[in-house]
Amino acid sequence: MQGLALGNERARQAAIPEWGWGLPPRCPTPNSVWVDVPACGTLAAAAFGEDSRQRSVLVQRQGNGSGRSRQAGVGKGIAGAIRQDTGDVAGRTRAMRDRERERECMGWSLHGGMIGVTLLVMGLWMGGGAVPESAAKSRDLAVTPKAVAGTVPSTGTYWAVIIGIDRYQHQSVPKLETAVRDATAIRDVLIARYGFQPDRIIELLDTQATGAKIESALYKLGRQVGKDDSVLIYYAGHGQYDDEGKLGWWVPVDADPKEPGTFITNASVRDYISSMKAKHVYLVADSCFSGTLFGTRSLPPINNQWIARLAQKPSRWGLTSGSTEPVADKGKDGHSVFAYHLLNLLQDNTEPYLVPSQIHTKLAPLVANNSDQTPRSEPLKGAGDEGGQFVFRLASASGGPVPSVGSGAGAALEEERQRLQAERQALQAEREQIEQAHRQADEQAKLAAERAQLEAERKRVEAERQQLQVAKAPSYSAPQQYSAPQQQGGDIIGKDGAPMMLVPAGEFLYSVYGKTRSLSISAFYMDKYEVSVRLYAAFLQAREHKQPYEWSEQVALMSQGDRPVVRVNWYDAATYCRYYGKRLPTEQEWEKAARGTERRVYPWGNEEPTSEHALFNKPHWTGYGTLAVVGSHPAGASPYGIHDLAGNVQEWTSSDWARKKVVRGGHIDDEPGSIRADYRYAEDPSYELGHTGFRCVKDAG
């Protein structure tokens, strides 16, 4: 930029834009020197003298979105000229008095002496042409009045919600690498340097950061905090943005990318913040597309009086790692670009007080210069902001807050008072936690008792319902598709009421692995039919035993016929038989009962199976009604009058095979070759299958 001489009024007005923050226009000073006037300060400028170089100062602000840049030109040798031309202190004071009248007409006055004024001065030689841009940037000067420890009253408690998500549960959501590390590092610096108490920090990391838990934490904290408290919310994770609908979301760990309803909208976050009772809420979001949260507000210069006023007014302020653009996960030292520079700022800060606008001023250029994202920091739109700001209080050497009184004995006393207050608050918090734990324990005990009572009632109703269904079910003496058994000859009725058929002693030809050998078997009785749902229901009523899976569906079909019970494992079947003085058959006993001594291929003979003989080759399962009623295929009976030994359901035996239990007879969806009398298969004894049932045997001796 060329040097500008401000020797006349027109040039000054043309060259110097207005301040842009709603502050008063620039005021003239002696000898054609111009400075910007801070909103809360009093004009106090040195009276520069004339010399042959016609020195002048131009301070200019140019806005570029959320960032700020200033350009300034000063005459050659400005530092020496200032020393030469200003004279002594008395001369400057007299010159100021001469100009006081003019300042008063513009609404500015001096009260009780000079107050410091913030000047940003950048120089260009007036007569030497343009200076390189890099040189101009290296001469930027920022003189900012510093806040003094103790000038901002310390009230309220500091709380924090720390959220970091790396390991998203849905496969299509990319994993992150630095979010959890960023979140825990922010937590640590808040505790170590800014007096946050660990018991006032809520952490939701990875699997803990579900949508429900995040929203629950924000809601409960909003109810718990006091009216003078301050809340910091830090979120590091994925963000999402709908450009068409102008909607922004946080993405919790359990979110489904195809279901936006599993996201947390920025509007919801803003609503939770708006409803919090705290005086200050500061939201820091390191995620993509976070910039849809903001409103706008102009800021005056920073000093201790200003910070004190900010601390008194409620605020809802946000800091995001970007606007509506994606932001980087990787950066430096294991942190994102944004988190890395934010952590350095918080760790290196030496000022007693720090507010969001200061953080953004220092942070934004660092992030923008090292990435393709531009942080934003403004009040949250529609969240209840009233002009204040969240105030970070630097911890003292003892680890407590900055003393609010002077040094010496008074400072020590105040520090001790604040320490006791902190201990009192911690004790109160612990007491509240204990009381809450007691309340929760009492509530859980009540809920457990109610659940137990409800479960007992449910079991009672279920038992009554099953008893009613069993009572309505057909019995063996009622007309059915098979004739009622009679106790005649060698037949008997078992203790469970099931008819049993005699299989006499003697030899038969037993086939194993395609080889046939003669085998002698002692006499035994075998159930004429597979154990039915009606019989098993009576067993459950007589003895405490677990119900089969989907038992109610099996019982519900009893009025349509008594089908074999299924979904019972080998142990259930063995328990039933043993309870009634019976046992499961060996596979040799089962084969003899099916084939007799004639080496039949099927229980009815060597004829190929048809639907008259058995239920088989039906691969389409439509529920338990797909199974046949017991005894409904009399043409398929064995030489000893035993029914359903082929197809319908396969049956457990007591024999072992490769650490499993042998099953015989084939089932509903087997082909003819698998329902042969000599076909054997094995199942894990713990399996509860929909096509596996059983029948019992009893020694005849």
C-alpha positions, 0 to 999 in steps of 0.5 A: 500500500502506498503511503498516505499523507493526511494533510487535509480533511477531505483526504482523511475522510476519504482514506479512513473507513468507519470502525465497523463495530458501531463505535464513534467515528475517529477524532482529530488529534494535533498535527494531523494524526488519526487514531481509532477510539475504543468503545469503552476507553477515553481518548488520550493521544500524544501531540505529535510535532511538525517536521519536514517528513509530514508523519501521519498514522492511519489505522484501518479495519477491513472485515473479511467474514469472521476474521479481521485484518488491519493495514496501517502506514506510518512515516519513516522512522516512526519510533524515533519520531514519536520520541522526538516530537511528543515532548515530555509528559507535561507538554503532552498533558497541556496539549491534551487539555487544549483539545479537551473541549473539542473531544467533549463536543464529540461525546468524549471526556477525561475523568480522573486522568488518562486511561489506556487506549488500544492502538494497532499501528502498522507502518509505511514510509511516507516518501519511500514508496511501497513496502513489501507485504511481508514486511508490513505483516511483520510490523503488526502491533497489538497493545491490549490492556490486560485484565487484573486478577481479582477484578472479576467476581468469582461466583457459581460452579464450573461444569463440563460435558466432554464427548468424543467418538472414534469407534462408530458402531455402524459399519458404513460410518468411518472410524475416527482417530483423534476425537477421543484423544482430543476430548480427554486432553481438553478434559485434562487441561480444564482440570489442571489449569482452569479449576474444573472439578472431576466430579463436575465433568460428564464424560461420554466416550465412544460406546457411551456416546449414544444419542440417548445418553448425549441428550439425557446428559444435556437435559439432566445437567440443564436441570442440575446446574445453578443460575450462577454456574458455567457449563462447557460442552465439548463435542468431537466426532462426526457431523452431518449437513443437509445443504438443501434443508439447511440442517446440521447434525451431531452423529452419535456412536449408534447412529444409522447413516440411512436414518437421520432420525438417529442423529442429534440436530443442531437445533436440539443441541441449541434447545438443550442449551437454551433451557439450561439454568446456568448463566454461561454455556460455551459450546465447542464443536470439533466436527464437520458442518458445525457453523449452522448454530450461530447468530452475530454480535459486535465486540468492544475492546478487551479489558478487565472492566469489560470481562467483569461485565461479561461475567455478569450477563448470561451468555450462550456462546459457541466455538466450532472448528469450521463453518459448513465445510468438512473439517480434518480429523488428523492434525499434529501430535495425535490431535486434530488441527483445531484441537491441537491449537486450542489445547496449546492456547489453553495450556500456554495462556498466562492471563487470569481470565480468558473469554471465547472472543479472545480464544477465537482471535488467537485460534482462527488464524492458526487453524486457517493457516494450517488447514482448509477450515475456518473456525467460527465463534459467535453467540448461539442463535436463539439460545438465550444469549444476553451479551455476556461471555463464558469466563475461563479463570486461570488456576493459581499456583496452589491449584485453586482459582485466581484470588479476587483480592490483593496480594499479601495476607488478604490474598492468602485469607481469600484463597483459604476461604475459596478453598474451604468453599470448594471443599464445602461444595465438593462435600455437598456434591458427594452428599447429594450423590450418596443421597441420589445413590440411596434413592436409586437403590430404593427405586431399583429395589421397588422395581425389582419387587414389582418385576418379580410380582409381575413375573409371578403373575404372568406365570400364573396366568400362563399356567391357567391358560395352558391348563385350560387348553389342555383340558380342551385338548382331545384325550386318548379316549376321545374320537381321533384319527387313530383308534384308542389303544386298549390294554390287551395282550402284552400292551401296557399304559405308562405312568404318563398315560401313554400306551406302550407296545411290547417288543419281544426279546430275540435276535434281529438283523442290525445294520451299521455303516452298510454292514448287517449283523445279528443282534439279540435284544431283551424284551421292552415296551415302547410308546405307541406314539411320540410324546405329544404336546398334551402329555408334555403339558401335563409333565410341566404342570406336575414338575418344575421344568423349563418350557420349550421355546415357543411353547405357547404356539405349540399349546395353542394348536392342541384344540386342532389335534395333539401333535408331537412336542418339539423344541425339546433338547436331549436332556429335556427328553431324558428328564421326561422319561425318567420322571415317569419311570422310563428311559430313552431307547438305544438306537438298536432298540429303536431299529428293532421296533421299526424293522422287526425281524424281517429286515424291513426297509421301512416300518410298514415294509419295503414299499416306497413311502407315500403320504398314506405312510408318513409325512415327509419331503415337505420343506416349506415350514409354515409353523407348528401346524405343519406337523402331523397329529400323532397316529394320523398315518396308521398305514405306516405302523411297524410290525409291533403296532408302533406309529410314526417311526418314519417322517414327521419328527426325528427322535432322540435316542440314548446312543452316542455318536461322535460326542453327539446323540443319535437321532432316528426316523427322519423328519418332515422335510427329509427325502425317502432315503432319510426316513429308512428304518436303518438311517441314522443321524446325530445332533448336539444334545443341547439343540432345541429343534423344531423337527425333533421329538422323542418317545420313551421305552421301558424294560419288560422284565 
